[in-house]
Amino acid sequence: MSPQTIVILCCLIAINAVTFIFFGIDKWKAVHGKWRISEAMLLGLAVLGGSIGAWLGMMAWRHKTKHKMFQLGVPVIMIMQIALFVYIYR
């Protein structure tokens, strides 16, 4: 595995971890009536490579699961990112 591939994988792991945590924080804030993380920020993190973390966060925290933008958007983003990754690294 090349050094560039290792760096990319580390970055993907990091952005997915951050995205997962942000979904959990936003859920906590929603329950406690606090200032929320914007939907644009959550979707932006998914677009930047955190789609798996977003999907896992939706499932683990049961957060944003009824919003059509997240129901459809996150899986579409994830499929596109996985397809791109496979295309680049096959």
PyMOL Python script that loads the backbone (N, CA, C, O; Angstrom):
from pymol import cmd

cmd.read_pdbstr("""\
ATOM      1  N   MET A   1       0.851  -1.165   0.000  1.00  0.00           N
ATOM      2  CA  MET A   1       0.000   0.000   0.000  1.00  0.00           C
ATOM      3  C   MET A   1       0.902   1.236   0.000  1.00  0.00           C
ATOM      4  O   MET A   1       1.846   1.334   0.784  1.00  0.00           O
ATOM      5  N   SER A   2       0.596   2.163  -0.883  1.00  0.00           N
ATOM      6  CA  SER A   2       1.434   3.356  -1.016  1.00  0.00           C
ATOM      7  C   SER A   2       1.205   4.321   0.150  1.00  0.00           C
ATOM      8  O   SER A   2       0.162   4.273   0.804  1.00  0.00           O
ATOM      9  N   PRO A   3       2.170   5.186   0.405  1.00  0.00           N
ATOM     10  CA  PRO A   3       2.004   6.183   1.485  1.00  0.00           C
ATOM     11  C   PRO A   3       0.799   7.099   1.262  1.00  0.00           C
ATOM     12  O   PRO A   3       0.123   7.485   2.216  1.00  0.00           O
ATOM     13  N   GLN A   4       0.532   7.445  -0.007  1.00  0.00           N
ATOM     14  CA  GLN A   4      -0.626   8.288  -0.302  1.00  0.00           C
ATOM     15  C   GLN A   4      -1.930   7.597   0.071  1.00  0.00           C
ATOM     16  O   GLN A   4      -2.843   8.229   0.602  1.00  0.00           O
ATOM     17  N   THR A   5      -2.016   6.298  -0.207  1.00  0.00           N
ATOM     18  CA  THR A   5      -3.208   5.533   0.125  1.00  0.00           C
ATOM     19  C   THR A   5      -3.410   5.484   1.633  1.00  0.00           C
ATOM     20  O   THR A   5      -4.536   5.599   2.116  1.00  0.00           O
ATOM     21  N   ILE A   6      -2.334   5.315   2.370  1.00  0.00           N
ATOM     22  CA  ILE A   6      -2.419   5.273   3.827  1.00  0.00           C
ATOM     23  C   ILE A   6      -2.908   6.615   4.372  1.00  0.00           C
ATOM     24  O   ILE A   6      -3.740   6.653   5.278  1.00  0.00           O
ATOM     25  N   VAL A   7      -2.396   7.708   3.824  1.00  0.00           N
ATOM     26  CA  VAL A   7      -2.825   9.039   4.263  1.00  0.00           C
ATOM     27  C   VAL A   7      -4.311   9.243   3.959  1.00  0.00           C
ATOM     28  O   VAL A   7      -5.056   9.744   4.802  1.00  0.00           O
ATOM     29  N   ILE A   8      -4.736   8.861   2.769  1.00  0.00           N
ATOM     30  CA  ILE A   8      -6.145   9.008   2.392  1.00  0.00           C
ATOM     31  C   ILE A   8      -7.033   8.180   3.314  1.00  0.00           C
ATOM     32  O   ILE A   8      -8.065   8.672   3.772  1.00  0.00           O
ATOM     33  N   LEU A   9      -6.654   6.936   3.594  1.00  0.00           N
ATOM     34  CA  LEU A   9      -7.447   6.102   4.497  1.00  0.00           C
ATOM     35  C   LEU A   9      -7.518   6.699   5.897  1.00  0.00           C
ATOM     36  O   LEU A   9      -8.576   6.675   6.526  1.00  0.00           O
ATOM     37  N   CYS A  10      -6.417   7.228   6.386  1.00  0.00           N
ATOM     38  CA  CYS A  10      -6.412   7.870   7.714  1.00  0.00           C
ATOM     39  C   CYS A  10      -7.336   9.085   7.729  1.00  0.00           C
ATOM     40  O   CYS A  10      -8.068   9.301   8.694  1.00  0.00           O
ATOM     41  N   CYS A  11      -7.299   9.877   6.658  1.00  0.00           N
ATOM     42  CA  CYS A  11      -8.186  11.042   6.568  1.00  0.00           C
ATOM     43  C   CYS A  11      -9.653  10.621   6.520  1.00  0.00           C
ATOM     44  O   CYS A  11     -10.502  11.251   7.150  1.00  0.00           O
ATOM     45  N   LEU A  12      -9.949   9.558   5.774  1.00  0.00           N
ATOM     46  CA  LEU A  12     -11.324   9.070   5.700  1.00  0.00           C
ATOM     47  C   LEU A  12     -11.805   8.547   7.052  1.00  0.00           C
ATOM     48  O   LEU A  12     -12.947   8.789   7.443  1.00  0.00           O
ATOM     49  N   ILE A  13     -10.949   7.843   7.753  1.00  0.00           N
ATOM     50  CA  ILE A  13     -11.312   7.354   9.086  1.00  0.00           C
ATOM     51  C   ILE A  13     -11.588   8.536  10.011  1.00  0.00           C
ATOM     52  O   ILE A  13     -12.554   8.521  10.773  1.00  0.00           O
ATOM     53  N   ALA A  14     -10.733   9.563   9.943  1.00  0.00           N
ATOM     54  CA  ALA A  14     -10.898  10.738  10.803  1.00  0.00           C
ATOM     55  C   ALA A  14     -12.188  11.494  10.503  1.00  0.00           C
ATOM     56  O   ALA A  14     -12.927  11.830  11.428  1.00  0.00           O
ATOM     57  N   ILE A  15     -12.477  11.768   9.228  1.00  0.00           N
ATOM     58  CA  ILE A  15     -13.686  12.526   8.885  1.00  0.00           C
ATOM     59  C   ILE A  15     -14.935  11.729   9.231  1.00  0.00           C
ATOM     60  O   ILE A  15     -15.938  12.310   9.648  1.00  0.00           O
ATOM     61  N   ASN A  16     -14.894  10.409   9.066  1.00  0.00           N
ATOM     62  CA  ASN A  16     -16.048   9.594   9.436  1.00  0.00           C
ATOM     63  C   ASN A  16     -16.252   9.557  10.944  1.00  0.00           C
ATOM     64  O   ASN A  16     -17.391   9.553  11.409  1.00  0.00           O
ATOM     65  N   ALA A  17     -15.180   9.530  11.708  1.00  0.00           N
ATOM     66  CA  ALA A  17     -15.292   9.567  13.175  1.00  0.00           C
ATOM     67  C   ALA A  17     -15.873  10.912  13.624  1.00  0.00           C
ATOM     68  O   ALA A  17     -16.759  10.958  14.477  1.00  0.00           O
ATOM     69  N   VAL A  18     -15.370  11.998  13.047  1.00  0.00           N
ATOM     70  CA  VAL A  18     -15.871  13.334  13.387  1.00  0.00           C
ATOM     71  C   VAL A  18     -17.348  13.456  13.030  1.00  0.00           C
ATOM     72  O   VAL A  18     -18.134  13.985  13.815  1.00  0.00           O
ATOM     73  N   THR A  19     -17.725  12.973  11.860  1.00  0.00           N
ATOM     74  CA  THR A  19     -19.121  13.050  11.418  1.00  0.00           C
ATOM     75  C   THR A  19     -20.024  12.255  12.355  1.00  0.00           C
ATOM     76  O   THR A  19     -21.087  12.739  12.745  1.00  0.00           O
ATOM     77  N   PHE A  20     -19.618  11.053  12.718  1.00  0.00           N
ATOM     78  CA  PHE A  20     -20.384  10.218  13.648  1.00  0.00           C
ATOM     79  C   PHE A  20     -20.582  10.957  14.975  1.00  0.00           C
ATOM     80  O   PHE A  20     -21.688  10.986  15.513  1.00  0.00           O
ATOM     81  N   ILE A  21     -19.521  11.545  15.492  1.00  0.00           N
ATOM     82  CA  ILE A  21     -19.583  12.276  16.763  1.00  0.00           C
ATOM     83  C   ILE A  21     -20.494  13.498  16.635  1.00  0.00           C
ATOM     84  O   ILE A  21     -21.264  13.788  17.551  1.00  0.00           O
ATOM     85  N   PHE A  22     -20.416  14.214  15.515  1.00  0.00           N
ATOM     86  CA  PHE A  22     -21.271  15.386  15.316  1.00  0.00           C
ATOM     87  C   PHE A  22     -22.745  15.005  15.309  1.00  0.00           C
ATOM     88  O   PHE A  22     -23.572  15.736  15.853  1.00  0.00           O
ATOM     89  N   PHE A  23     -23.086  13.869  14.699  1.00  0.00           N
ATOM     90  CA  PHE A  23     -24.475  13.411  14.725  1.00  0.00           C
ATOM     91  C   PHE A  23     -24.912  13.131  16.160  1.00  0.00           C
ATOM     92  O   PHE A  23     -26.035  13.463  16.540  1.00  0.00           O
ATOM     93  N   GLY A  24     -24.046  12.530  16.949  1.00  0.00           N
ATOM     94  CA  GLY A  24     -24.360  12.271  18.353  1.00  0.00           C
ATOM     95  C   GLY A  24     -24.517  13.554  19.150  1.00  0.00           C
ATOM     96  O   GLY A  24     -25.436  13.669  19.961  1.00  0.00           O
ATOM     97  N   ILE A  25     -23.638  14.515  18.932  1.00  0.00           N
ATOM     98  CA  ILE A  25     -23.726  15.801  19.623  1.00  0.00           C
ATOM     99  C   ILE A  25     -25.021  16.514  19.241  1.00  0.00           C
ATOM    100  O   ILE A  25     -25.709  17.060  20.103  1.00  0.00           O
ATOM    101  N   ASP A  26     -25.354  16.509  17.943  1.00  0.00           N
ATOM    102  CA  ASP A  26     -26.571  17.183  17.508  1.00  0.00           C
ATOM    103  C   ASP A  26     -27.806  16.514  18.100  1.00  0.00           C
ATOM    104  O   ASP A  26     -28.764  17.200  18.458  1.00  0.00           O
ATOM    105  N   LYS A  27     -27.801  15.201  18.207  1.00  0.00           N
ATOM    106  CA  LYS A  27     -28.924  14.495  18.829  1.00  0.00           C
ATOM    107  C   LYS A  27     -29.053  14.905  20.297  1.00  0.00           C
ATOM    108  O   LYS A  27     -30.156  15.166  20.777  1.00  0.00           O
ATOM    109  N   TRP A  28     -27.932  14.961  21.003  1.00  0.00           N
ATOM    110  CA  TRP A  28     -27.952  15.365  22.401  1.00  0.00           C
ATOM    111  C   TRP A  28     -28.497  16.781  22.542  1.00  0.00           C
ATOM    112  O   TRP A  28     -29.305  17.063  23.427  1.00  0.00           O
ATOM    113  N   LYS A  29     -28.041  17.670  21.651  1.00  0.00           N
ATOM    114  CA  LYS A  29     -28.511  19.050  21.691  1.00  0.00           C
ATOM    115  C   LYS A  29     -30.003  19.132  21.385  1.00  0.00           C
ATOM    116  O   LYS A  29     -30.710  19.947  21.978  1.00  0.00           O
ATOM    117  N   ALA A  30     -30.489  18.300  20.469  1.00  0.00           N
ATOM    118  CA  ALA A  30     -31.913  18.294  20.132  1.00  0.00           C
ATOM    119  C   ALA A  30     -32.748  17.872  21.341  1.00  0.00           C
ATOM    120  O   ALA A  30     -33.785  18.471  21.625  1.00  0.00           O
ATOM    121  N   VAL A  31     -32.301  16.861  22.034  1.00  0.00           N
ATOM    122  CA  VAL A  31     -33.026  16.349  23.198  1.00  0.00           C
ATOM    123  C   VAL A  31     -33.049  17.382  24.325  1.00  0.00           C
ATOM    124  O   VAL A  31     -34.036  17.501  25.050  1.00  0.00           O
ATOM    125  N   HIS A  32     -31.950  18.126  24.461  1.00  0.00           N
ATOM    126  CA  HIS A  32     -31.822  19.075  25.571  1.00  0.00           C
ATOM    127  C   HIS A  32     -32.164  20.519  25.188  1.00  0.00           C
ATOM    128  O   HIS A  32     -31.940  21.432  25.982  1.00  0.00           O
ATOM    129  N   GLY A  33     -32.694  20.734  24.003  1.00  0.00           N
ATOM    130  CA  GLY A  33     -33.125  22.069  23.591  1.00  0.00           C
ATOM    131  C   GLY A  33     -32.005  23.077  23.458  1.00  0.00           C
ATOM    132  O   GLY A  33     -32.208  24.265  23.708  1.00  0.00           O
ATOM    133  N   LYS A  34     -30.839  22.628  23.072  1.00  0.00           N
ATOM    134  CA  LYS A  34     -29.669  23.504  22.914  1.00  0.00           C
ATOM    135  C   LYS A  34     -29.534  23.961  21.470  1.00  0.00           C
ATOM    136  O   LYS A  34     -30.245  23.487  20.584  1.00  0.00           O
ATOM    137  N   TRP A  35     -28.604  24.896  21.246  1.00  0.00           N
ATOM    138  CA  TRP A  35     -28.273  25.375  19.906  1.00  0.00           C
ATOM    139  C   TRP A  35     -27.752  24.209  19.089  1.00  0.00           C
ATOM    140  O   TRP A  35     -26.867  23.485  19.546  1.00  0.00           O
ATOM    141  N   ARG A  36     -28.289  24.007  17.871  1.00  0.00           N
ATOM    142  CA  ARG A  36     -28.039  22.812  17.076  1.00  0.00           C
ATOM    143  C   ARG A  36     -26.949  23.008  16.035  1.00  0.00           C
ATOM    144  O   ARG A  36     -26.606  24.130  15.662  1.00  0.00           O
ATOM    145  N   ILE A  37     -26.416  21.885  15.579  1.00  0.00           N
ATOM    146  CA  ILE A  37     -25.502  21.859  14.438  1.00  0.00           C
ATOM    147  C   ILE A  37     -26.387  21.896  13.190  1.00  0.00           C
ATOM    148  O   ILE A  37     -27.368  21.156  13.108  1.00  0.00           O
ATOM    149  N   SER A  38     -26.055  22.737  12.234  1.00  0.00           N
ATOM    150  CA  SER A  38     -26.920  22.897  11.059  1.00  0.00           C
ATOM    151  C   SER A  38     -26.931  21.634  10.201  1.00  0.00           C
ATOM    152  O   SER A  38     -25.967  20.868  10.164  1.00  0.00           O
ATOM    153  N   GLU A  39     -28.047  21.449   9.519  1.00  0.00           N
ATOM    154  CA  GLU A  39     -28.157  20.323   8.589  1.00  0.00           C
ATOM    155  C   GLU A  39     -27.129  20.449   7.471  1.00  0.00           C
ATOM    156  O   GLU A  39     -26.594  19.447   6.996  1.00  0.00           O
ATOM    157  N   ALA A  40     -26.855  21.683   7.051  1.00  0.00           N
ATOM    158  CA  ALA A  40     -25.848  21.901   6.010  1.00  0.00           C
ATOM    159  C   ALA A  40     -24.474  21.413   6.471  1.00  0.00           C
ATOM    160  O   ALA A  40     -23.722  20.839   5.682  1.00  0.00           O
ATOM    161  N   MET A  41     -24.147  21.637   7.735  1.00  0.00           N
ATOM    162  CA  MET A  41     -22.867  21.169   8.280  1.00  0.00           C
ATOM    163  C   MET A  41     -22.831  19.637   8.302  1.00  0.00           C
ATOM    164  O   MET A  41     -21.830  19.034   7.913  1.00  0.00           O
ATOM    165  N   LEU A  42     -23.906  19.018   8.749  1.00  0.00           N
ATOM    166  CA  LEU A  42     -23.941  17.556   8.819  1.00  0.00           C
ATOM    167  C   LEU A  42     -23.831  16.941   7.423  1.00  0.00           C
ATOM    168  O   LEU A  42     -23.091  15.979   7.221  1.00  0.00           O
ATOM    169  N   LEU A  43     -24.567  17.497   6.464  1.00  0.00           N
ATOM    170  CA  LEU A  43     -24.482  16.988   5.092  1.00  0.00           C
ATOM    171  C   LEU A  43     -23.134  17.326   4.466  1.00  0.00           C
ATOM    172  O   LEU A  43     -22.595  16.538   3.689  1.00  0.00           O
ATOM    173  N   GLY A  44     -22.596  18.476   4.797  1.00  0.00           N
ATOM    174  CA  GLY A  44     -21.276  18.861   4.287  1.00  0.00           C
ATOM    175  C   GLY A  44     -20.194  17.896   4.734  1.00  0.00           C
ATOM    176  O   GLY A  44     -19.309  17.541   3.955  1.00  0.00           O
ATOM    177  N   LEU A  45     -20.263  17.471   5.993  1.00  0.00           N
ATOM    178  CA  LEU A  45     -19.305  16.477   6.484  1.00  0.00           C
ATOM    179  C   LEU A  45     -19.447  15.165   5.719  1.00  0.00           C
ATOM    180  O   LEU A  45     -18.453  14.505   5.416  1.00  0.00           O
ATOM    181  N   ALA A  46     -20.685  14.790   5.409  1.00  0.00           N
ATOM    182  CA  ALA A  46     -20.909  13.570   4.626  1.00  0.00           C
ATOM    183  C   ALA A  46     -20.291  13.708   3.236  1.00  0.00           C
ATOM    184  O   ALA A  46     -19.648  12.780   2.746  1.00  0.00           O
ATOM    185  N   VAL A  47     -20.481  14.852   2.609  1.00  0.00           N
ATOM    186  CA  VAL A  47     -19.935  15.090   1.268  1.00  0.00           C
ATOM    187  C   VAL A  47     -18.407  15.089   1.291  1.00  0.00           C
ATOM    188  O   VAL A  47     -17.778  14.632   0.337  1.00  0.00           O
ATOM    189  N   LEU A  48     -17.810  15.589   2.354  1.00  0.00           N
ATOM    190  CA  LEU A  48     -16.351  15.651   2.453  1.00  0.00           C
ATOM    191  C   LEU A  48     -15.695  14.303   2.716  1.00  0.00           C
ATOM    192  O   LEU A  48     -14.479  14.226   2.896  1.00  0.00           O
ATOM    193  N   GLY A  49     -16.491  13.244   2.740  1.00  0.00           N
ATOM    194  CA  GLY A  49     -15.937  11.901   2.921  1.00  0.00           C
ATOM    195  C   GLY A  49     -16.488  11.188   4.133  1.00  0.00           C
ATOM    196  O   GLY A  49     -16.120  10.042   4.389  1.00  0.00           O
ATOM    197  N   GLY A  50     -17.367  11.841   4.892  1.00  0.00           N
ATOM    198  CA  GLY A  50     -17.898  11.238   6.113  1.00  0.00           C
ATOM    199  C   GLY A  50     -19.246  10.587   5.956  1.00  0.00           C
ATOM    200  O   GLY A  50     -20.013  10.525   6.917  1.00  0.00           O
ATOM    201  N   SER A  51     -19.559  10.100   4.775  1.00  0.00           N
ATOM    202  CA  SER A  51     -20.891   9.533   4.543  1.00  0.00           C
ATOM    203  C   SER A  51     -21.134   8.259   5.363  1.00  0.00           C
ATOM    204  O   SER A  51     -22.250   8.030   5.831  1.00  0.00           O
ATOM    205  N   ILE A  52     -20.117   7.446   5.534  1.00  0.00           N
ATOM    206  CA  ILE A  52     -20.288   6.233   6.341  1.00  0.00           C
ATOM    207  C   ILE A  52     -20.508   6.624   7.803  1.00  0.00           C
ATOM    208  O   ILE A  52     -21.360   6.043   8.475  1.00  0.00           O
ATOM    209  N   GLY A  53     -19.758   7.589   8.294  1.00  0.00           N
ATOM    210  CA  GLY A  53     -19.960   8.084   9.655  1.00  0.00           C
ATOM    211  C   GLY A  53     -21.329   8.710   9.830  1.00  0.00           C
ATOM    212  O   GLY A  53     -21.950   8.560  10.883  1.00  0.00           O
ATOM    213  N   ALA A  54     -21.813   9.419   8.800  1.00  0.00           N
ATOM    214  CA  ALA A  54     -23.152  10.018   8.850  1.00  0.00           C
ATOM    215  C   ALA A  54     -24.214   8.928   8.935  1.00  0.00           C
ATOM    216  O   ALA A  54     -25.124   9.008   9.760  1.00  0.00           O
ATOM    217  N   TRP A  55     -24.101   7.919   8.092  1.00  0.00           N
ATOM    218  CA  TRP A  55     -25.085   6.835   8.102  1.00  0.00           C
ATOM    219  C   TRP A  55     -25.049   6.082   9.428  1.00  0.00           C
ATOM    220  O   TRP A  55     -26.095   5.770   9.998  1.00  0.00           O
ATOM    221  N   LEU A  56     -23.840   5.789   9.921  1.00  0.00           N
ATOM    222  CA  LEU A  56     -23.730   5.107  11.212  1.00  0.00           C
ATOM    223  C   LEU A  56     -24.287   5.977  12.337  1.00  0.00           C
ATOM    224  O   LEU A  56     -24.932   5.469  13.254  1.00  0.00           O
ATOM    225  N   GLY A  57     -24.040   7.282  12.272  1.00  0.00           N
ATOM    226  CA  GLY A  57     -24.580   8.199  13.267  1.00  0.00           C
ATOM    227  C   GLY A  57     -26.095   8.250  13.230  1.00  0.00           C
ATOM    228  O   GLY A  57     -26.749   8.287  14.273  1.00  0.00           O
ATOM    229  N   MET A  58     -26.655   8.251  12.024  1.00  0.00           N
ATOM    230  CA  MET A  58     -28.114   8.230  11.895  1.00  0.00           C
ATOM    231  C   MET A  58     -28.695   6.979  12.542  1.00  0.00           C
ATOM    232  O   MET A  58     -29.711   7.041  13.235  1.00  0.00           O
ATOM    233  N   MET A  59     -28.045   5.852  12.312  1.00  0.00           N
ATOM    234  CA  MET A  59     -28.562   4.589  12.855  1.00  0.00           C
ATOM    235  C   MET A  59     -28.309   4.479  14.363  1.00  0.00           C
ATOM    236  O   MET A  59     -29.210   4.099  15.111  1.00  0.00           O
ATOM    237  N   ALA A  60     -27.121   4.801  14.806  1.00  0.00           N
ATOM    238  CA  ALA A  60     -26.770   4.638  16.219  1.00  0.00           C
ATOM    239  C   ALA A  60     -27.548   5.601  17.113  1.00  0.00           C
ATOM    240  O   ALA A  60     -28.028   5.213  18.178  1.00  0.00           O
ATOM    241  N   TRP A  61     -27.671   6.857  16.679  1.00  0.00           N
ATOM    242  CA  TRP A  61     -28.327   7.866  17.505  1.00  0.00           C
ATOM    243  C   TRP A  61     -29.796   8.030  17.160  1.00  0.00           C
ATOM    244  O   TRP A  61     -30.506   8.789  17.819  1.00  0.00           O
ATOM    245  N   ARG A  62     -30.259   7.326  16.135  1.00  0.00           N
ATOM    246  CA  ARG A  62     -31.628   7.498  15.625  1.00  0.00           C
ATOM    247  C   ARG A  62     -31.915   8.980  15.402  1.00  0.00           C
ATOM    248  O   ARG A  62     -32.875   9.545  15.926  1.00  0.00           O
ATOM    249  N   HIS A  63     -31.038   9.582  14.597  1.00  0.00           N
ATOM    250  CA  HIS A  63     -31.090  11.027  14.380  1.00  0.00           C
ATOM    251  C   HIS A  63     -31.168  11.334  12.896  1.00  0.00           C
ATOM    252  O   HIS A  63     -30.397  10.797  12.100  1.00  0.00           O
ATOM    253  N   LYS A  64     -32.096  12.194  12.530  1.00  0.00           N
ATOM    254  CA  LYS A  64     -32.307  12.638  11.149  1.00  0.00           C
ATOM    255  C   LYS A  64     -32.830  11.509  10.260  1.00  0.00           C
ATOM    256  O   LYS A  64     -32.741  11.600   9.036  1.00  0.00           O
ATOM    257  N   THR A  65     -33.366  10.463  10.850  1.00  0.00           N
ATOM    258  CA  THR A  65     -33.821   9.312  10.063  1.00  0.00           C
ATOM    259  C   THR A  65     -35.152   9.565   9.363  1.00  0.00           C
ATOM    260  O   THR A  65     -35.515   8.822   8.452  1.00  0.00           O
ATOM    261  N   LYS A  66     -35.884  10.597   9.771  1.00  0.00           N
ATOM    262  CA  LYS A  66     -37.172  10.899   9.140  1.00  0.00           C
ATOM    263  C   LYS A  66     -37.086  12.047   8.141  1.00  0.00           C
ATOM    264  O   LYS A  66     -38.078  12.389   7.497  1.00  0.00           O
ATOM    265  N   HIS A  67     -35.917  12.635   8.012  1.00  0.00           N
ATOM    266  CA  HIS A  67     -35.726  13.735   7.065  1.00  0.00           C
ATOM    267  C   HIS A  67     -35.354  13.154   5.701  1.00  0.00           C
ATOM    268  O   HIS A  67     -34.362  12.437   5.571  1.00  0.00           O
ATOM    269  N   LYS A  68     -36.164  13.472   4.684  1.00  0.00           N
ATOM    270  CA  LYS A  68     -35.937  12.925   3.331  1.00  0.00           C
ATOM    271  C   LYS A  68     -34.535  13.238   2.805  1.00  0.00           C
ATOM    272  O   LYS A  68     -33.910  12.404   2.149  1.00  0.00           O
ATOM    273  N   MET A  69     -34.046  14.452   3.099  1.00  0.00           N
ATOM    274  CA  MET A  69     -32.721  14.834   2.609  1.00  0.00           C
ATOM    275  C   MET A  69     -31.653  13.880   3.158  1.00  0.00           C
ATOM    276  O   MET A  69     -30.697  13.554   2.454  1.00  0.00           O
ATOM    277  N   PHE A  70     -31.805  13.444   4.374  1.00  0.00           N
ATOM    278  CA  PHE A  70     -30.841  12.545   4.982  1.00  0.00           C
ATOM    279  C   PHE A  70     -31.140  11.089   4.605  1.00  0.00           C
ATOM    280  O   PHE A  70     -30.217  10.312   4.361  1.00  0.00           O
ATOM    281  N   GLN A  71     -32.426  10.718   4.555  1.00  0.00           N
ATOM    282  CA  GLN A  71     -32.801   9.352   4.171  1.00  0.00           C
ATOM    283  C   GLN A  71     -32.259   8.994   2.794  1.00  0.00           C
ATOM    284  O   GLN A  71     -31.761   7.888   2.583  1.00  0.00           O
ATOM    285  N   LEU A  72     -32.358   9.920   1.876  1.00  0.00           N
ATOM    286  CA  LEU A  72     -31.922   9.668   0.500  1.00  0.00           C
ATOM    287  C   LEU A  72     -30.513  10.185   0.234  1.00  0.00           C
ATOM    288  O   LEU A  72     -29.720   9.532  -0.445  1.00  0.00           O
ATOM    289  N   GLY A  73     -30.211  11.354   0.769  1.00  0.00           N
ATOM    290  CA  GLY A  73     -28.947  12.010   0.461  1.00  0.00           C
ATOM    291  C   GLY A  73     -27.728  11.266   0.958  1.00  0.00           C
ATOM    292  O   GLY A  73     -26.767  11.084   0.211  1.00  0.00           O
ATOM    293  N   VAL A  74     -27.751  10.833   2.212  1.00  0.00           N
ATOM    294  CA  VAL A  74     -26.580  10.161   2.771  1.00  0.00           C
ATOM    295  C   VAL A  74     -26.274   8.849   2.034  1.00  0.00           C
ATOM    296  O   VAL A  74     -25.116   8.622   1.684  1.00  0.00           O
ATOM    297  N   PRO A  75     -27.263   7.974   1.784  1.00  0.00           N
ATOM    298  CA  PRO A  75     -26.932   6.760   1.022  1.00  0.00           C
ATOM    299  C   PRO A  75     -26.431   7.041  -0.397  1.00  0.00           C
ATOM    300  O   PRO A  75     -25.538   6.348  -0.886  1.00  0.00           O
ATOM    301  N   VAL A  76     -26.998   8.048  -1.059  1.00  0.00           N
ATOM    302  CA  VAL A  76     -26.540   8.392  -2.414  1.00  0.00           C
ATOM    303  C   VAL A  76     -25.097   8.894  -2.362  1.00  0.00           C
ATOM    304  O   VAL A  76     -24.268   8.497  -3.181  1.00  0.00           O
ATOM    305  N   ILE A  77     -24.801   9.761  -1.403  1.00  0.00           N
ATOM    306  CA  ILE A  77     -23.426  10.254  -1.250  1.00  0.00           C
ATOM    307  C   ILE A  77     -22.482   9.093  -0.974  1.00  0.00           C
ATOM    308  O   ILE A  77     -21.395   9.022  -1.548  1.00  0.00           O
ATOM    309  N   MET A  78     -22.897   8.184  -0.097  1.00  0.00           N
ATOM    310  CA  MET A  78     -22.050   7.041   0.263  1.00  0.00           C
ATOM    311  C   MET A  78     -21.775   6.150  -0.950  1.00  0.00           C
ATOM    312  O   MET A  78     -20.635   5.742  -1.170  1.00  0.00           O
ATOM    313  N   ILE A  79     -22.790   5.852  -1.721  1.00  0.00           N
ATOM    314  CA  ILE A  79     -22.622   5.002  -2.907  1.00  0.00           C
ATOM    315  C   ILE A  79     -21.672   5.668  -3.898  1.00  0.00           C
ATOM    316  O   ILE A  79     -20.798   5.010  -4.462  1.00  0.00           O
ATOM    317  N   MET A  80     -21.843   6.972  -4.108  1.00  0.00           N
ATOM    318  CA  MET A  80     -20.965   7.693  -5.036  1.00  0.00           C
ATOM    319  C   MET A  80     -19.524   7.688  -4.536  1.00  0.00           C
ATOM    320  O   MET A  80     -18.599   7.519  -5.330  1.00  0.00           O
ATOM    321  N   GLN A  81     -19.322   7.871  -3.237  1.00  0.00           N
ATOM    322  CA  GLN A  81     -17.966   7.889  -2.694  1.00  0.00           C
ATOM    323  C   GLN A  81     -17.320   6.512  -2.761  1.00  0.00           C
ATOM    324  O   GLN A  81     -16.139   6.400  -3.087  1.00  0.00           O
ATOM    325  N   ILE A  82     -18.069   5.476  -2.461  1.00  0.00           N
ATOM    326  CA  ILE A  82     -17.521   4.115  -2.548  1.00  0.00           C
ATOM    327  C   ILE A  82     -17.177   3.782  -3.992  1.00  0.00           C
ATOM    328  O   ILE A  82     -16.125   3.202  -4.260  1.00  0.00           O
ATOM    329  N   ALA A  83     -18.062   4.145  -4.931  1.00  0.00           N
ATOM    330  CA  ALA A  83     -17.789   3.885  -6.347  1.00  0.00           C
ATOM    331  C   ALA A  83     -16.529   4.636  -6.802  1.00  0.00           C
ATOM    332  O   ALA A  83     -15.705   4.084  -7.531  1.00  0.00           O
ATOM    333  N   LEU A  84     -16.385   5.873  -6.377  1.00  0.00           N
ATOM    334  CA  LEU A  84     -15.191   6.648  -6.724  1.00  0.00           C
ATOM    335  C   LEU A  84     -13.935   6.011  -6.140  1.00  0.00           C
ATOM    336  O   LEU A  84     -12.919   5.896  -6.825  1.00  0.00           O
ATOM    337  N   PHE A  85     -14.004   5.601  -4.892  1.00  0.00           N
ATOM    338  CA  PHE A  85     -12.858   4.962  -4.229  1.00  0.00           C
ATOM    339  C   PHE A  85     -12.465   3.672  -4.963  1.00  0.00           C
ATOM    340  O   PHE A  85     -11.284   3.424  -5.208  1.00  0.00           O
ATOM    341  N   VAL A  86     -13.465   2.857  -5.309  1.00  0.00           N
ATOM    342  CA  VAL A  86     -13.183   1.605  -6.023  1.00  0.00           C
ATOM    343  C   VAL A  86     -12.605   1.896  -7.396  1.00  0.00           C
ATOM    344  O   VAL A  86     -11.675   1.217  -7.831  1.00  0.00           O
ATOM    345  N   TYR A  87     -13.142   2.899  -8.087  1.00  0.00           N
ATOM    346  CA  TYR A  87     -12.640   3.255  -9.416  1.00  0.00           C
ATOM    347  C   TYR A  87     -11.181   3.706  -9.361  1.00  0.00           C
ATOM    348  O   TYR A  87     -10.371   3.327 -10.208  1.00  0.00           O
ATOM    349  N   ILE A  88     -10.857   4.518  -8.357  1.00  0.00           N
ATOM    350  CA  ILE A  88      -9.495   5.047  -8.247  1.00  0.00           C
ATOM    351  C   ILE A  88      -8.502   3.961  -7.832  1.00  0.00           C
ATOM    352  O   ILE A  88      -7.382   3.915  -8.342  1.00  0.00           O
ATOM    353  N   TYR A  89      -8.908   3.094  -6.912  1.00  0.00           N
ATOM    354  CA  TYR A  89      -7.968   2.146  -6.317  1.00  0.00           C
ATOM    355  C   TYR A  89      -8.137   0.714  -6.771  1.00  0.00           C
ATOM    356  O   TYR A  89      -7.741  -0.206  -6.056  1.00  0.00           O
ATOM    357  N   ARG A  90      -8.715   0.499  -7.940  1.00  0.00           N
ATOM    358  CA  ARG A  90      -8.821  -0.882  -8.434  1.00  0.00           C
ATOM    359  C   ARG A  90      -7.618  -1.255  -9.243  1.00  0.00           C
ATOM    360  O   ARG A  90      -7.532  -2.379  -9.739  1.00  0.00           O
TER     361      ARG A  90
END
""", "prot")
cmd.dss("prot")
cmd.show_as("cartoon", "prot")
cmd.util.cbc("prot")
cmd.orient("prot")
